[in-house]
């Protein structure tokens, strides 16, 4: 909530690994995402999640070319 430029934030469980999740973030632009990282609520969420994050797997930056909202 309250993250300017955030269009979607989706958390999904991996069907092959019950201990893994996929997080998809959709932002208006890179600057909006970067600005969100300085928000107090985002910093608090990162601090809370850090102990349960074993590591980061695959990451990809993409440019949407279609879809439906």
Secondary structure, DSSP 8 states (H G I E B T S, - for coil): ---TTEEEEEEEE-SS-TT-EEEEEEES-HHHHHHHTTSHHHHHHHHHHHTT-----------------
